[in-house]
Structure formats: C-alpha cells, structure tokens
Amino acid sequence: MGVSNLDGPDGADLDKLYVSYDEQYLYVAITTNNTASWDVAYGFGFDVKEGGYTGDTDAWDRKIGFSRGVDYEIYFWYDGGNDVIGGGNFITWTGNGWDYKDVGSVVTYDFTTGNGLQVLEMAIPWDAIGGRTSEVALIAWVAGGAKGDSAVDTVPLDPAVDGNDWTDQDVLSNFAVIEIPIPKPELTVSISSDVLNVEQWQPANITITVKNIGEVDAQNVTVELYDRDALLKSWLINVSAHSEVKLGYLYKYSDAWGVHTIKAVVDPNNEIEEANEDNNVATLGIVVGQVAERQNKLIRLGMYVWPRTYPEEYEKTKLLVENISSMSLPAKYAETVKGFELKLNESLKLFNEGKSLIYMPNYELRGALKIFSAYIRLVKLQREISEFLESLEFKKKIDGFLTDWDESSLVAQNKVGAGAGAYLDSLYVDYDDKYLYIALSTKNTESWRIAYGFALDYREGGYTGDADAWGRKIGFARGVDAEVYLYWNGPFFENPGTNTITSAELAVWNGAGWEYYKLFENAAIGYLGNDKGLQSLEMAIPWELLGGKPEKISIVAWITGANPGDSAVITIPDDPSVHDSDNEWGDMDTISTFAEVYIR
C-alpha cells in the first residue's frame, strides 16, 4: 500500500508498507532499508472515522501534523544500543486529548532486526479502533528519538519529508487508503454479573450485552439466556450497526447448589447471515448456595464425623499435656503449661456444648460451629505444644523415666548400698549445646529422710573445704565448682513426710563462697518416687548457670543425712571414704573418686 523511494538516513530509512485484514484484525507491516541501529521512533497514524486529530504535534510530541483527522496512533521506540524495539504505545484520540496504553496490551506485534529495524508487523483488533470499518487511511513514519523532532521518512512517501531535516514541521497528507467492504452484520455477545455467589439474600443482576460491530443493521435478533441447559428467558431485539443493546435478568437463589454455567446465545438458529458466526455465545460461571452448602456440610460433619474423630484427637492432646506437665519444667514455664491445660479444658467444654445443640431444631449450625471450634482448638494446641517443646530443645524427656538413657551415657554403677533407703545404683551424664543432663537410678526399697548431692568439677580451682554447700561434713580431694542438692522428705520417726523432693538447689562456687539458685526455677527436674523412696531422677541444667559449656566435667553423687553435720553414706562412683568408719552418717568424708566426662 505504500513505497518510499527516498534514500533516507542509514538508521531511519523506510522501504514499503503492507496492509491486510480479516474479520477480527487489521494487519499492518513495514520493511526498511536500514544499515545502522539508531535511537529512533516509528509511528503509524490511522484515520478510521469522522473527526480526529489534526494538530501540529503528534501523540509523542513530534512536530508532525496531519491533513486529515487521525483517530489512532501507534508508536514504537527503537533502542539502537541493543538493536531491539524497546516498547511503545497504542494511543486513542478522545476528542479532548490522547489516551495512552501499552502497545503490547492492545496490539500483537513482532519484528526482525540487524543493523536497525528490518521488518515490523502487527495485528490490530478491529475492536481496538472502533470496530471493522469500510475504509482505513494510514501512513507510517520514522522520526527522531526526542520530543520536538520530526519525520525523516514515510511510507507512502510524503512530500513534506526530505530525509535531511530532523526538526522541521511536517504536515503529512499522503495516506494509503484501503477500502473494506462489510456487507453483513457482525453480532457479538458478552455476559456479566454484579455478583458471582448467589445466596438467599443475594441475587445476581446479569447483564447481556449484544453488539453489532458490522456496517449493516441487524433486525429481529433472538437472544436466549440459559442456566445449564434450561432456558431462562428469550428476547427479540434490533441492533443497529456500530451499536449495542444491554439486556438484564435477575437470577435468584435456588436449592440447586453448585456451579451453574449461565449461557447467552445471539441468533441461536443462525437466521441472520453474519461475517463471523463463531462469536455468538458467551458463558459465565455463577456459584449458587455456596454459604448454604458449606453450612450444610458443616452440620453433617458436626453430626457424623467430628463426634467420632474428636475423642481420639482429645486423648492424643490430653496425653501431650499430661506428658509436658510431668516434665517438671523450670518454674518460669508454669504459666505456659497451665495455659495448655486451660485450653484443653475449654476445647472439651465447647465440644460438649456443641453436641448438646447440634440435634436441636434451628441450633444445628451453632452446634456444628462449636464442635468445629473445639476441634480446631485441639489442632492448634497440639501445634503450640510442639513448638514449645522445640523451643526447649531438650535432648532428653525430663519426666523421671530413664527409657531414653542407654549405656553410652552410663558413667558409674554401684554394686553395694548403704541400707534399704540409701542405695545408689547408676549414674548417667549426657549433654548438648544448651544443657548438661544428669540421671540417677536407685535400688531403694524404703523411704528415708535424706539428701542427694552431686559435685561437679569443670574448671581450674574450685572448693576443697571440709563442709559442703549444704553444711554436710563432706570435703573433696579436688576443687569442685558446683554442687546440686535435693532434699527427699521421707518419714522421720512419727513424722510421715511427703515422699517427695521438697527442696532443690544448685550452688556455684565463686572463689569466695557459694551462690545458690533454686533448681526447680532454673532447671528441668523429673523424678519418680513413692513410699519406697526415690527411684529415679533426671535433670537438665543450662550450661549458662554453670558459666558455660566446658571441655570436660568430673562428677560424683552421694546420699547424706537430712541435717547439717551429717556425712556421706554412699557415693557413685564408689569412694573409699564411705567405708572407713563405723559411724558413716556423722564422720568426715573427703571424696576423691569422680567419673570423667569429655565434652565435644
């Protein structure tokens, strides 16, 4: 449709213009004679209807005007440095100004390059330029890369352009004109709704839009609306060329829950001959009764599913709470554990309330929601407990059961005891980056009122006096840096005691004296015991309480009397000092035998 025989600039030299069309698109292409890659702009002007723009500067502020009104412009920016099209605009003249869109959002285009643009082609939807029309006039140009530049070449070649002046004022008049006969109507249909979820309180206002984008009026057009395969309504309308008719339908709630395909059909029997018969159907998906269906499903779950699954989940969660309660965690975690117990009880209360409501007329949904809430609280509580345990990062379960201790952590074992209520059996030590773990088992068969002590040596220096941290007549052949003491409150003459540990302390030697810490508040302690005395004990002591993780630790444990001035009657590892007197409950003992544990 156009040729430029101008020997234009090396990077701005147009060659030919090509135009074609079909029912859906106007196709435009240009070729060039470029031998260089420059930063330039390629423009296209289209006159498709009455009026249009005829000013002095075009949509990209180039000094380009037109002798006839231009309705649309398409501009591409050419990135000479990278030898590619770097984007552009599809631009509509509104009568008052230009409306800019990204060219790629409207036009499908492609190009070839190599020493500048070589070929550019595009498919422009007729809808984008107001519909298929009987005549299109267009011209293409190449202009400079900045505002205020002008055209240096056009196709068809325009007399206003000489190829040398980049900034003169150009008024383009040599448009290529294409006659496009449209002898038939062209009907299209679309469907929309103000809501897509229909409930009892929320109908849908459906709008059917029938357009005639052809040049011929369409008379007595049948429009039908279907719900799935059921006809809802039929209309008979006239649609003038280049106009549209909107139809409305109020779609109400029904018990047919689910997704409904609403279909609008124009000219269902093909009584009107059109340019394109393939665009006369439009569909829309509408969900009916989604809330009601969910409520019904919730009620059914509350009646038949959750009552069977909840008890199992409750028992599982209850066991988790009981286990964590039995871990004898530091006192600072008491409120957290209590909170777990409260949440478990709240869940059970909600579940029972829901069960009492779910079979009552008009209360089924409320009952189901309570049961669902109870179930969700269980699941959430399980997650909270799991996260809490992970935050503690205990290597051992501190509950008094020594099933997770094995031979690898056994550091000493006794073959003798000091009586039915004072018999140490095995001593275990383990560790990780946060805790020192100590476990002790006994062979006690009676409950006595006694104290259990541990001495730890893990750095230079330490305490070596003749009375330990609880005033027992116990000294050490090597300096100890910390002691652990626990008081077993067994029977004492007429006083039956409690058969529990009633006090526990960690004492850390600071070089001049002992610093005391309540063990139940700062470490995790778990034990088993009864009227046969303490049976097993395990502790997780934070390294930070001991001043940090050492490379080696030496440990010894003992049983002593209930009062200051008493002495050791048995140690583990077994020490000679507890076998050197006939009065082991009150003599002076200097302990020298320790178990050695290397910390990696």
C-alpha positions as CSV (number, residue, x, y, z in Angstrom):
1,M,0.0,0.0,0.0
2,G,3.0,2.3,0.0
3,V,6.6,2.7,-1.0
4,S,9.4,5.2,-0.1
5,N,12.0,5.7,-2.8
6,L,13.7,8.2,-0.6
7,D,17.4,7.3,0.1
8,G,16.9,8.1,3.8
9,P,19.3,8.2,6.7
10,D,21.2,5.0,7.5
11,G,19.2,4.2,10.6
12,A,15.9,5.7,9.6
13,D,15.3,4.5,6.0
14,L,11.7,3.2,5.3
15,D,11.0,0.9,2.4
16,K,7.4,-0.5,2.0
17,L,4.1,-0.5,3.8
18,Y,1.8,-3.6,3.7
19,V,-1.9,-3.8,4.8
20,S,-4.3,-6.7,5.1
21,Y,-7.3,-7.6,7.2
22,D,-9.8,-10.4,8.1
23,E,-12.9,-10.4,10.3
24,Q,-11.0,-9.9,13.5
25,Y,-7.8,-7.9,12.7
26,L,-6.3,-5.2,10.7
27,Y,-2.8,-6.3,9.7
28,V,0.0,-3.7,9.1
29,A,3.7,-4.3,8.2
30,I,6.6,-2.2,7.2
31,T,10.1,-3.0,5.8
32,T,13.2,-0.8,5.9
33,N,16.5,-0.3,4.1
34,N,18.3,0.4,7.4
35,T,22.0,-0.2,7.6
36,A,22.6,1.2,11.1
37,S,20.9,0.9,14.5
38,W,19.8,4.3,15.8
39,D,17.6,5.5,18.7
40,V,14.5,6.5,16.7
41,A,10.7,6.3,16.9
42,Y,8.5,4.5,14.4
43,G,4.9,5.9,14.2
44,F,1.7,5.0,12.5
45,G,-1.4,7.2,12.0
46,F,-4.9,5.8,11.4
47,D,-8.0,7.6,10.2
48,V,-11.0,5.3,10.5
49,K,-13.9,7.7,11.3
50,E,-15.1,11.2,11.1
51,G,-13.2,13.9,13.0
52,G,-9.9,13.0,14.5
53,Y,-6.7,14.9,15.4
54,T,-5.1,17.4,13.0
55,G,-2.8,19.4,15.3
56,D,0.9,20.5,14.9
57,T,2.4,17.8,17.1
58,D,1.5,14.2,17.3
59,A,0.9,11.9,20.3
60,W,4.6,11.7,21.1
61,D,5.2,15.4,20.7
62,R,7.0,15.1,17.4
63,K,6.5,18.1,15.1
64,I,4.1,16.0,12.9
65,G,0.6,17.2,11.9
66,F,-1.9,15.6,9.5
67,S,-4.0,16.9,6.7
68,R,-6.9,14.6,7.7
69,G,-8.1,13.7,11.2
70,V,-6.2,10.9,12.8
71,D,-8.1,8.8,15.3
72,Y,-5.4,6.5,16.5
73,E,-1.6,6.4,16.6
74,I,0.8,3.6,17.3
75,Y,4.3,4.4,18.4
76,F,7.3,2.1,18.9
77,W,10.6,3.2,20.5
78,Y,13.7,1.7,18.9
79,D,16.6,1.0,21.3
80,G,19.6,1.5,19.0
81,G,22.1,0.4,21.6
82,N,20.5,-3.0,21.9
83,D,19.1,-3.2,18.4
84,V,15.6,-4.0,19.6
85,I,12.2,-2.4,19.9
86,G,12.1,-1.2,23.5
87,G,8.3,-0.7,23.9
88,G,5.7,1.7,22.7
89,N,2.1,3.0,23.0
90,F,-1.3,2.4,21.4
91,I,-2.8,5.9,21.5
92,T,-6.5,6.9,21.1
93,W,-7.7,10.4,20.3
94,T,-10.6,11.1,22.7
95,G,-11.7,14.4,21.2
96,N,-10.1,16.2,24.1
97,G,-6.7,14.6,24.2
98,W,-4.7,11.3,23.8
99,D,-5.4,8.2,25.8
100,Y,-2.2,6.0,26.1
101,K,-2.0,2.3,26.5
102,D,1.0,0.0,26.4
103,V,1.2,-1.2,22.8
104,G,1.6,-4.8,23.8
105,S,-1.7,-4.8,25.8
106,V,-3.6,-4.0,22.6
107,V,-1.6,-5.0,19.6
108,T,0.1,-8.3,18.8
109,Y,3.4,-7.5,17.0
110,D,6.8,-8.9,16.1
111,F,9.9,-7.7,14.3
112,T,13.3,-8.6,12.9
113,T,16.5,-6.6,13.5
114,G,20.1,-6.4,12.4
115,N,21.7,-3.0,11.8
116,G,18.5,-1.5,12.9
117,L,14.8,-2.5,12.4
118,Q,14.3,-4.5,9.3
119,V,10.7,-5.8,9.5
120,L,7.8,-4.8,11.8
121,E,4.4,-6.4,11.6
122,M,1.3,-6.2,13.8
123,A,-2.2,-7.4,14.2
124,I,-4.6,-4.7,15.5
125,P,-8.0,-6.0,16.8
126,W,-10.9,-4.2,15.0
127,D,-12.4,-3.5,18.4
128,A,-9.4,-1.5,19.3
129,I,-10.1,1.0,16.5
130,G,-13.8,1.2,17.0
131,G,-14.8,-1.9,15.0
132,R,-14.5,-3.0,11.5
133,T,-15.0,-0.1,9.1
134,S,-15.4,0.3,5.4
135,E,-12.3,2.5,5.0
136,V,-8.9,2.8,6.7
137,A,-6.4,5.5,5.8
138,L,-2.9,5.2,7.3
139,I,0.6,6.4,7.0
140,A,3.9,5.3,8.7
141,W,6.9,7.4,9.6
142,V,10.2,7.3,11.3
143,A,11.2,10.3,13.5
144,G,14.0,11.3,15.8
145,G,14.3,10.0,19.3
146,A,13.3,13.2,21.2
147,K,10.3,15.5,21.6
148,G,10.4,18.2,19.1
149,D,11.9,16.0,16.3
150,S,10.0,15.5,13.1
151,A,9.7,12.8,10.4
152,V,12.6,12.0,8.1
153,D,11.0,9.2,6.0
154,T,7.4,8.0,5.5
155,V,5.5,5.2,3.7
156,P,3.8,6.1,1.4
157,L,6.4,8.8,0.8
158,D,5.0,12.2,1.8
159,P,6.1,15.4,0.0
160,A,6.6,17.0,3.4
161,V,9.6,14.8,4.2
162,D,13.0,15.1,2.5
163,G,15.1,12.9,4.8
164,N,17.5,15.6,5.9
165,D,15.7,17.8,8.3
166,W,15.1,16.2,11.8
167,T,13.3,19.1,13.4
168,D,11.2,20.9,10.8
169,Q,7.4,21.0,10.9
170,D,5.8,18.2,8.8
171,V,2.2,18.0,7.8
172,L,1.6,14.5,6.4
173,S,-1.1,14.1,3.7
174,N,-0.1,11.1,1.5
175,F,-2.1,8.4,3.3
176,A,-2.7,5.0,2.0
177,V,-6.4,4.4,1.7
178,I,-7.9,0.8,2.0
179,E,-11.5,0.1,1.1
180,I,-13.0,-2.6,3.2
181,P,-16.5,-3.8,2.2
182,I,-18.6,-5.0,5.1
183,P,-21.8,-6.2,3.7
184,K,-23.0,-8.2,6.7
185,P,-23.9,-7.5,10.3
186,E,-21.4,-8.7,12.9
187,L,-23.0,-9.6,16.2
188,T,-21.1,-10.4,19.3
189,V,-22.4,-11.1,22.8
190,S,-20.9,-10.9,26.3
191,I,-22.3,-11.6,29.7
192,S,-21.5,-10.2,33.2
193,S,-23.0,-10.2,36.7
194,D,-22.7,-7.9,39.7
195,V,-22.2,-10.9,42.0
196,L,-20.8,-14.4,41.3
197,N,-22.1,-16.0,44.5
198,V,-25.8,-16.3,44.7
199,E,-27.4,-16.8,48.2
200,Q,-30.9,-16.4,49.6
201,W,-30.2,-12.8,50.4
202,Q,-28.1,-12.1,47.4
203,P,-29.5,-12.5,43.8
204,A,-27.4,-11.8,40.7
205,N,-28.1,-9.0,38.3
206,I,-27.0,-10.5,35.0
207,T,-26.2,-8.2,32.1
208,I,-26.1,-9.5,28.5
209,T,-24.5,-7.1,26.0
210,V,-25.2,-7.6,22.3
211,K,-23.0,-5.6,19.9
212,N,-23.2,-5.2,16.2
213,I,-19.7,-4.3,15.0
214,G,-20.7,-4.5,11.4
215,E,-21.8,-1.9,8.9
216,V,-25.3,-3.3,8.5
217,D,-28.1,-3.1,11.0
218,A,-29.4,-6.4,12.4
219,Q,-33.2,-6.8,12.7
220,N,-35.3,-9.2,14.8
221,V,-32.3,-10.7,16.6
222,T,-33.2,-13.6,19.0
223,V,-31.2,-13.6,22.3
224,E,-31.6,-16.5,24.7
225,L,-30.3,-17.0,28.2
226,Y,-29.8,-20.5,29.6
227,D,-29.0,-21.9,33.1
228,R,-27.0,-25.0,32.1
229,D,-29.5,-26.4,29.5
230,A,-32.6,-24.8,30.9
231,L,-34.0,-21.7,29.1
232,L,-34.4,-18.8,31.4
233,K,-35.6,-16.1,29.1
234,S,-35.7,-15.1,25.4
235,W,-35.7,-11.6,23.8
236,L,-36.2,-10.3,20.3
237,I,-34.2,-7.1,19.6
238,N,-32.8,-4.9,16.9
239,V,-29.2,-3.9,16.9
240,S,-28.0,-1.0,14.7
241,A,-24.6,-1.1,13.1
242,H,-21.9,0.0,15.5
243,S,-24.2,0.0,18.4
244,E,-25.1,-2.3,21.3
245,V,-28.1,-3.4,23.3
246,K,-27.9,-4.3,27.0
247,L,-30.4,-6.8,28.5
248,G,-30.9,-7.5,32.2
249,Y,-32.0,-10.6,34.1
250,L,-32.4,-11.1,37.9
251,Y,-31.0,-14.5,38.7
252,K,-32.3,-15.8,42.1
253,Y,-31.2,-18.3,44.7
254,S,-32.4,-21.9,44.3
255,D,-31.7,-25.2,46.1
256,A,-29.7,-26.4,43.2
257,W,-26.4,-25.7,44.9
258,G,-23.1,-25.7,42.9
259,V,-21.6,-24.0,39.9
260,H,-24.1,-23.0,37.2
261,T,-23.0,-22.2,33.7
262,I,-25.1,-19.3,32.5
263,K,-25.0,-19.0,28.7
264,A,-26.2,-16.2,26.5
265,V,-26.8,-17.0,22.8
266,V,-27.4,-14.5,20.0
267,D,-29.2,-15.7,16.9
268,P,-29.3,-19.3,18.1
269,N,-30.8,-20.6,14.8
270,N,-28.3,-18.7,12.5
271,E,-31.2,-16.8,10.9
272,I,-29.0,-13.7,10.4
273,E,-26.1,-14.0,8.0
274,E,-23.0,-12.6,9.7
275,A,-19.4,-12.1,8.8
276,N,-18.4,-14.3,11.7
277,E,-20.8,-16.9,13.2
278,D,-18.3,-18.1,15.8
279,N,-18.7,-15.3,18.4
280,N,-22.4,-15.5,19.2
281,V,-22.1,-17.4,22.5
282,A,-20.9,-16.2,25.9
283,T,-20.8,-18.0,29.2
284,L,-20.5,-17.1,32.9
285,G,-20.0,-19.3,35.9
286,I,-22.1,-18.5,39.0
287,V,-21.9,-20.4,42.3
288,V,-25.3,-20.9,43.9
289,G,-25.8,-21.6,47.6
290,Q,-22.1,-21.7,48.5
291,V,-22.7,-20.5,52.0
292,A,-25.8,-22.7,52.5
293,E,-23.9,-25.7,51.1
294,R,-20.9,-25.0,53.4
295,Q,-23.3,-24.7,56.4
296,N,-25.0,-27.9,55.4
297,K,-21.6,-29.7,55.1
298,L,-20.5,-28.2,58.4
299,I,-23.7,-29.5,60.1
300,R,-23.2,-33.0,58.6
301,L,-19.6,-33.1,59.7
302,G,-20.7,-31.9,63.2
303,M,-23.3,-34.7,63.3
304,Y,-21.5,-37.6,61.8
305,V,-17.7,-37.1,61.5
306,W,-16.2,-34.9,64.2
307,P,-18.0,-36.7,67.1
308,R,-16.0,-39.8,66.1
309,T,-12.7,-38.0,65.4
310,Y,-12.7,-35.5,68.3
311,P,-12.4,-38.0,71.1
312,E,-9.3,-39.6,69.5
313,E,-7.7,-36.1,69.0
314,Y,-8.7,-35.1,72.5
315,E,-7.0,-38.1,74.1
316,K,-3.9,-37.5,72.0
317,T,-3.8,-33.9,73.0
318,K,-4.5,-34.7,76.7
319,L,-1.6,-37.1,76.7
320,L,0.7,-34.4,75.3
321,V,-0.5,-32.0,78.1
322,E,0.0,-34.7,80.7
323,N,3.4,-35.5,79.4
324,I,4.6,-31.9,79.4
325,S,3.1,-31.4,82.9
326,S,5.1,-34.4,84.1
327,M,8.4,-33.0,82.8
328,S,8.8,-30.8,86.0
329,L,10.0,-27.9,83.9
330,P,11.5,-24.7,85.4
331,A,9.0,-22.6,87.3
332,K,9.1,-19.9,84.7
333,Y,7.2,-22.3,82.4
334,A,4.4,-23.0,84.9
335,E,2.0,-20.5,83.4
336,T,2.6,-21.8,79.9
337,V,1.8,-25.4,81.0
338,K,-1.2,-24.2,82.9
339,G,-2.4,-22.4,79.8
340,F,-2.2,-25.7,77.9
341,E,-4.4,-27.3,80.5
342,L,-6.9,-24.5,80.3
343,K,-7.1,-24.6,76.5
344,L,-7.6,-28.3,76.6
345,N,-10.5,-27.9,79.0
346,E,-12.0,-25.1,77.0
347,S,-11.9,-27.3,73.9
348,L,-13.7,-30.1,75.7
349,K,-16.3,-27.7,77.1
350,L,-17.0,-26.3,73.6
351,F,-17.3,-29.8,72.2
352,N,-19.9,-30.9,74.8
353,E,-21.8,-27.7,74.2
354,G,-21.9,-28.3,70.5
355,K,-23.1,-31.9,70.9
356,S,-26.0,-30.7,73.1
357,L,-27.1,-28.2,70.4
358,I,-26.5,-30.0,67.1
359,Y,-29.7,-32.0,67.1
360,M,-31.9,-29.2,68.3
361,P,-34.0,-27.5,65.6
362,N,-32.6,-24.1,64.5
363,Y,-29.5,-24.7,66.5
364,E,-27.8,-27.2,64.3
365,L,-25.4,-24.7,62.8
366,R,-24.5,-23.2,66.1
367,G,-23.7,-26.7,67.5
368,A,-21.6,-27.6,64.5
369,L,-19.6,-24.4,64.8
370,K,-18.9,-25.1,68.4
371,I,-17.8,-28.6,67.6
372,F,-15.6,-27.3,64.7
373,S,-14.1,-24.7,67.0
374,A,-13.4,-27.3,69.6
375,Y,-11.6,-29.5,67.1
376,I,-9.6,-26.6,65.7
377,R,-8.5,-25.6,69.2
378,L,-7.2,-29.1,69.7
379,V,-5.2,-29.0,66.5
380,K,-3.9,-25.5,67.3
381,L,-3.0,-26.7,70.9
382,Q,-1.1,-29.6,69.5
383,R,0.9,-27.2,67.3
384,E,1.6,-24.9,70.2
385,I,2.9,-27.7,72.4
386,S,5.1,-29.0,69.6
387,E,6.5,-25.5,69.1
388,F,7.0,-25.1,72.9
389,L,8.9,-28.4,73.1
390,E,11.0,-27.4,70.1
391,S,11.9,-24.1,71.8
392,L,13.1,-26.0,74.9
393,E,15.4,-28.2,72.7
394,F,15.7,-30.9,75.3
395,K,17.7,-33.9,74.1
396,K,16.1,-36.0,76.9
397,K,12.5,-36.1,78.0
398,I,12.8,-34.9,81.6
399,D,10.0,-36.9,83.2
400,G,11.7,-39.3,85.6
401,F,11.5,-42.3,83.3
402,L,15.0,-43.3,82.1
403,T,14.0,-45.1,79.0
404,D,15.8,-42.6,76.8
405,W,19.1,-43.2,78.6
406,D,21.4,-46.0,77.5
407,E,24.9,-47.5,78.0
408,S,26.6,-44.7,76.1
409,S,25.7,-42.2,78.8
410,L,26.3,-44.5,81.8
411,V,29.3,-43.2,83.8
412,A,29.2,-45.2,87.0
413,Q,27.3,-48.1,88.6
414,N,27.4,-49.4,92.2
415,K,27.4,-53.0,93.5
416,V,26.8,-52.1,97.1
417,G,24.4,-49.8,99.0
418,A,24.1,-48.2,102.4
419,G,20.7,-49.5,103.5
420,A,17.2,-50.0,102.2
421,G,16.6,-46.3,101.8
422,A,20.1,-45.2,100.7
423,Y,21.1,-47.3,97.7
424,L,22.5,-45.6,94.6
425,D,22.5,-47.8,91.5
426,S,23.5,-46.0,88.3
427,L,24.8,-42.5,87.3
428,Y,24.3,-41.1,83.8
429,V,25.6,-38.0,82.1
430,D,24.8,-36.5,78.7
431,Y,24.9,-33.1,77.1
432,D,24.1,-30.9,74.2
433,D,24.9,-27.3,73.3
434,K,22.3,-25.9,75.8
435,Y,22.1,-28.4,78.7
436,L,24.0,-30.7,81.0
437,Y,21.8,-33.8,81.6
438,I,22.3,-35.9,84.7
439,A,20.3,-39.0,85.6
440,L,20.4,-41.2,88.7
441,S,18.7,-44.5,89.5
442,T,18.5,-46.2,92.9
443,K,17.6,-49.6,94.4
444,N,15.8,-48.1,97.3
445,T,13.1,-50.3,99.0
446,E,12.3,-47.9,101.8
447,S,11.7,-44.1,102.0
448,W,14.1,-42.3,104.4
449,R,14.5,-38.6,105.1
450,I,17.8,-38.0,103.3
451,A,19.6,-35.6,100.9
452,Y,21.0,-36.4,97.5
453,G,24.1,-34.4,96.4
454,F,26.2,-34.0,93.3
455,A,29.6,-32.3,92.9
456,L,30.8,-31.0,89.6
457,D,34.4,-30.1,88.7
458,Y,34.8,-28.5,85.3
459,R,37.4,-25.7,85.6
460,E,40.6,-24.8,87.4
461,G,40.4,-24.1,91.1
462,G,37.2,-24.8,93.0
463,Y,36.1,-25.6,96.5
464,T,38.0,-28.1,98.7
465,G,36.9,-27.3,102.3
466,D,35.6,-29.7,104.9
467,A,31.9,-28.8,104.8
468,D,30.0,-28.7,101.5
469,A,27.4,-26.3,100.2
470,W,24.6,-27.7,102.5
471,G,26.9,-27.9,105.6
472,R,27.4,-31.6,105.4
473,K,30.8,-32.9,106.6
474,I,31.9,-33.6,103.1
475,G,35.1,-32.3,101.5
476,F,36.8,-33.0,98.2
477,A,40.3,-34.0,97.2
478,R,39.9,-31.8,94.1
479,G,38.3,-28.5,93.7
480,V,34.6,-28.6,92.8
481,D,32.9,-25.8,91.0
482,A,29.3,-26.5,91.6
483,E,27.0,-28.7,93.8
484,V,23.5,-29.9,93.3
485,Y,21.4,-30.8,96.4
486,L,17.9,-32.3,96.6
487,Y,16.0,-33.0,99.8
488,W,13.9,-36.2,99.9
489,N,11.2,-35.7,102.5
490,G,10.6,-39.3,103.7
491,P,9.3,-40.5,107.0
492,F,11.2,-39.5,110.2
493,F,10.0,-41.2,113.4
494,E,6.4,-40.0,113.9
495,N,6.5,-37.6,111.0
496,P,5.4,-39.5,107.9
497,G,6.9,-37.0,105.4
498,T,5.6,-36.5,101.9
499,N,7.8,-39.0,100.0
500,T,8.7,-36.2,97.5
501,I,11.6,-33.8,96.8
502,T,10.6,-30.7,98.8
503,S,13.7,-28.5,98.0
504,A,16.5,-28.5,95.5
505,E,19.4,-26.1,94.9
506,L,22.3,-25.5,92.6
507,A,25.3,-24.0,94.4
508,V,28.0,-22.4,92.3
509,W,31.4,-21.7,93.9
510,N,32.6,-18.1,93.0
511,G,36.0,-18.4,94.6
512,A,34.9,-16.9,97.9
513,G,31.6,-18.5,98.6
514,W,28.6,-20.4,97.3
515,E,26.0,-18.7,95.1
516,Y,22.6,-20.5,95.4
517,Y,20.0,-21.0,92.7
518,K,16.6,-22.6,93.2
519,L,16.8,-25.6,90.9
520,F,13.1,-26.0,90.2
521,E,13.0,-22.4,88.8
522,N,16.2,-22.6,86.7
523,A,16.5,-26.2,85.5
524,A,14.2,-29.0,84.4
525,I,13.8,-31.8,87.0
526,G,11.8,-35.0,86.7
527,Y,11.8,-37.9,89.2
528,L,9.8,-41.0,90.3
529,G,9.4,-41.9,93.9
530,N,7.0,-43.2,96.5
531,D,6.9,-44.9,99.9
532,K,9.9,-46.9,98.8
533,G,11.9,-43.7,98.4
534,L,13.4,-42.0,95.3
535,Q,13.5,-44.4,92.4
536,S,14.9,-42.3,89.6
537,L,15.9,-38.7,89.0
538,E,16.9,-36.8,85.9
539,M,17.9,-33.1,85.4
540,A,18.6,-30.7,82.5
541,I,20.8,-27.9,83.8
542,P,21.5,-25.0,81.5
543,W,25.2,-24.6,80.8
544,E,24.8,-20.9,81.3
545,L,24.1,-21.5,85.0
546,L,27.4,-23.2,85.2
547,G,29.3,-20.4,83.5
548,G,29.4,-22.0,80.0
549,K,30.0,-25.3,78.3
550,P,33.4,-26.8,79.3
551,E,35.6,-29.3,77.5
552,K,35.5,-31.8,80.4
553,I,33.4,-32.4,83.5
554,S,34.1,-34.6,86.6
555,I,31.1,-35.7,88.6
556,V,30.3,-37.7,91.8
557,A,26.9,-38.2,93.5
558,W,26.1,-39.2,97.1
559,I,23.5,-39.7,99.8
560,T,23.8,-37.9,103.1
561,G,21.6,-37.4,106.1
562,A,18.8,-34.9,106.3
563,N,20.6,-32.4,108.6
564,P,23.8,-30.2,108.5
565,G,26.7,-32.1,110.1
566,D,25.8,-35.4,108.6
567,S,28.1,-37.0,106.1
568,A,28.0,-39.3,103.0
569,V,26.9,-42.9,103.4
570,I,27.2,-43.9,99.8
571,T,28.7,-42.4,96.6
572,I,28.6,-43.2,93.0
573,P,31.3,-43.8,91.7
574,D,32.0,-45.7,94.9
575,D,34.5,-43.8,97.1
576,P,36.7,-45.3,99.9
577,S,35.8,-42.5,102.3
578,V,32.3,-44.0,102.8
579,H,33.8,-47.3,104.0
580,D,36.3,-46.1,106.6
581,S,34.2,-45.6,109.7
582,D,31.6,-47.4,111.9
583,N,29.7,-44.1,112.0
584,E,29.3,-43.2,108.4
585,W,26.3,-40.9,109.0
586,G,28.4,-38.5,111.0
587,D,32.1,-38.9,110.2
588,M,34.2,-36.6,108.0
589,D,34.4,-37.8,104.3
590,T,36.8,-36.5,101.8
591,I,35.7,-37.6,98.3
592,S,38.3,-38.3,95.7
593,T,36.6,-40.6,93.2
594,F,34.9,-38.9,90.3
595,A,33.5,-40.0,86.9
596,E,35.2,-38.2,84.0
597,V,33.1,-37.0,81.0
598,Y,34.7,-35.3,78.0
599,I,32.5,-32.7,76.2
600,R,32.8,-32.5,72.5
